[in-house]
Amino acid sequence: MSERKMWRSVALLGLVMGLSRMTGFVREQVIAWRFGATAAVDAYVVAMVLPGMFGGLLVGMLAAVFIPAYAAERQQGRGGQLFTSTLWALGFLSLASSAMVLVAAPWGVTLIAAGFPTGQQLVATQLLRVLAVTIPLSTFIQFLLMILNVHQHFTRPALHSIAMNAVVIAGLLVVNSSNIIYLAAFTVLSAVVGIVWLLVLLRRLPLAWVGRPKFGDGAFLRMASLTVPILFSTAFGQIYLLVDRRLAAGLDVGSLASLNFANRLVQLPLGILVTALMAVVYPKLSSLLVEGDKAGFLAVLTASLRAILLLFVPASVGLLVLRYPVVQFVYQRGAFDSAATTMTAAALAWYALGLTGLALVSLLPRAFNAIHDTATPVKISIALVPVSTVAALLLTPLMGHVGLAFTASLSPTIAAAVQLYALRRRFGRGSLAFLEVLPKAAVGSASVAIAAHGVYLTASRLGLPLRLAVAIGSALIMYCGTLYLLGVKEVLDVTHRGQGLFQRRSKVVANRE
């Protein structure tokens, strides 16, 4: 795949992910409308912790090592065996994890949410027993997506999340009940729909689904050995997640729900742009190293890092400036009142500060994994766990739930800075020349803040949706114009291509006449 075709795939996949995130927004709006920021939603968020932890452990170690290993084996014509062995191992581990969560649900809820009243703990336990099924389901969804991405299938697989969101939306709209158990049930059903969607697409690939695993195979053993430090790091990192949820469970009612709703807003640009970027770029990085093209690897990685800075620095500023109207527009209806809007907007402000760090830390470990260095990001993650834990313990009593949001932004930002430093030392000081774009992104983001805030204030006669749209549109135009004046290469390239396309079409029209 050429670099131009690669970025075209990123753009197309970004559009699909954007549609997916929009349906995800509608899902969150329906949840907020039906349940609000209440004790029931707090219980649901707690019930999602253990499935998320176990699913994150499995997917985290798999995403880091499987794609490079599979790419190398596939080039030698042995990819099918690694696929079969990994599928069996993943099935055993995910089903065992699900059974363990199902049995230990009451103890798990007590561990995470000791501050909940007894009735709320019972609700969380009931929800957890339903959601335990999502561990194998979500794990297999991510595994199937990896396989399809390695085989250069990106767009149609990404549509699975739209179908999943539609199931939850339709279910909550049809079932006229405020019982939170329906949300858990539709979450499980949506995962089943996602797997069916991906299995239909996978039928075209020459893979053996009922083969015999060979756990003693050299490729599988090498891959398994690389997962050990990642598994250890991810498990160690879950300590902070437990601290975070336990602290939030002891705060005012609705704190967990407001943090969850604010985090969903932050995940929108991450889900659209970073997910698309990683789905296309990570297999590309692995393939370039398999081919021995170090220069190509560094060029693609540098371009990706520049893209993240240009996209996420202004997105962070925009979310910070427009946090209250964004939350009001997205969530405030039905059971989600103005008090919930205030709590969620406050959390969003602090989450927005770490948006660029979150984007970078989503990509950088993939670069280490592509060069078969799983230890460096692991060491950095482990070193930051006590920092994050102490920060949360100190800030939460002083700042309430926004202290947890601030800590969640601080940790990935520090991790990204340390990982960038380690990569530059590995490849040489001038190998990743992307930081020169940061001052230009910062200047452009200042124009975003001025335009967004100024236009929103002056457009007070417009309704909230149109007022917000005009403010965001004006900020986007101002940002692109500022980057153009500053001579940012990416903006100039897009402009020149657009001009060339317009001139070619004009010539075609003129010749026809």
Secondary structure as the mmCIF struct_conf table of DSSP 4:
data_model
#
loop_
_struct_conf.conf_type_id
_struct_conf.id
_struct_conf.beg_label_comp_id
_struct_conf.beg_label_asym_id
_struct_conf.beg_label_seq_id
_struct_conf.end_label_comp_id
_struct_conf.end_label_asym_id
_struct_conf.end_label_seq_id
HELX_RH_AL_P HELX_RH_AL_P1 GLU A 3 PHE A 35
BEND BEND1 ALA A 37 THR A 38
HELX_RH_AL_P HELX_RH_AL_P2 ALA A 39 ALA A 47
TURN_TY1_P TURN_TY1_P1 MET A 48 MET A 48
HELX_RH_AL_P HELX_RH_AL_P3 VAL A 49 GLN A 75
TURN_TY1_P TURN_TY1_P2 GLN A 76 GLY A 77
HELX_RH_AL_P HELX_RH_AL_P4 GLY A 79 VAL A 103
TURN_TY1_P TURN_TY1_P3 ALA A 104 ALA A 104
HELX_RH_AL_P HELX_RH_AL_P5 ALA A 105 ILE A 112
TURN_TY1_P TURN_TY1_P4 ALA A 114 GLY A 115
BEND BEND2 PHE A 116 PHE A 116
HELX_RH_AL_P HELX_RH_AL_P6 THR A 118 LEU A 131
TURN_TY1_P TURN_TY1_P5 ALA A 132 VAL A 133
HELX_RH_AL_P HELX_RH_AL_P7 THR A 134 VAL A 150
TURN_TY1_P TURN_TY1_P6 HIS A 151 GLN A 152
HELX_RH_AL_P HELX_RH_AL_P8 THR A 155 ALA A 158
TURN_TY1_P TURN_TY1_P7 LEU A 159 LEU A 159
HELX_RH_AL_P HELX_RH_AL_P9 HIS A 160 VAL A 174
BEND BEND3 VAL A 175 VAL A 175
TURN_TY1_P TURN_TY1_P8 ILE A 180 ILE A 180
HELX_RH_AL_P HELX_RH_AL_P10 ILE A 181 LEU A 202
TURN_TY1_P TURN_TY1_P9 ARG A 203 ARG A 204
BEND BEND4 LEU A 205 LEU A 205
TURN_TY1_P TURN_TY1_P10 TRP A 209 VAL A 210
HELX_LH_PP_P HELX_LH_PP_P1 GLY A 211 PRO A 213
TURN_TY1_P TURN_TY1_P11 PHE A 215 GLY A 216
HELX_RH_AL_P HELX_RH_AL_P11 GLY A 218 ALA A 249
TURN_TY1_P TURN_TY1_P12 GLY A 250 GLY A 250
BEND BEND5 LEU A 251 ASP A 252
TURN_TY1_P TURN_TY1_P13 VAL A 253 GLY A 254
HELX_RH_AL_P HELX_RH_AL_P12 SER A 255 PRO A 269
HELX_RH_PI_P HELX_RH_PI_P1 LEU A 270 VAL A 274
HELX_RH_AL_P HELX_RH_AL_P13 THR A 275 VAL A 290
TURN_TY1_P TURN_TY1_P14 GLU A 291 GLY A 292
HELX_RH_AL_P HELX_RH_AL_P14 LYS A 294 VAL A 321
TURN_TY1_P TURN_TY1_P15 LEU A 322 LEU A 322
HELX_RH_AL_P HELX_RH_AL_P15 ARG A 323 TYR A 331
BEND BEND6 ARG A 333 ARG A 333
TURN_TY1_P TURN_TY1_P16 GLY A 334 ALA A 335
HELX_RH_AL_P HELX_RH_AL_P16 SER A 338 LEU A 353
TURN_TY1_P TURN_TY1_P17 GLY A 354 GLY A 354
HELX_RH_AL_P HELX_RH_AL_P17 LEU A 355 ALA A 370
TURN_TY1_P TURN_TY1_P18 ILE A 371 HIS A 372
HELX_RH_AL_P HELX_RH_AL_P18 ALA A 375 MET A 399
TURN_TY1_P TURN_TY1_P19 GLY A 400 GLY A 400
HELX_RH_AL_P HELX_RH_AL_P19 HIS A 401 PHE A 427
TURN_TY1_P TURN_TY1_P20 ARG A 429 GLY A 430
BEND BEND7 SER A 431 SER A 431
TURN_TY1_P TURN_TY1_P21 ALA A 433 PHE A 434
HELX_RH_3T_P HELX_RH_3T_P1 LEU A 435 VAL A 437
HELX_RH_AL_P HELX_RH_AL_P20 LEU A 438 THR A 458
TURN_TY1_P TURN_TY1_P22 ALA A 459 ARG A 461
BEND BEND8 LEU A 462 LEU A 462
HELX_RH_AL_P HELX_RH_AL_P21 LEU A 464 LEU A 485
TURN_TY1_P TURN_TY1_P23 LEU A 486 GLY A 487
HELX_RH_AL_P HELX_RH_AL_P22 LYS A 489 ARG A 512
#
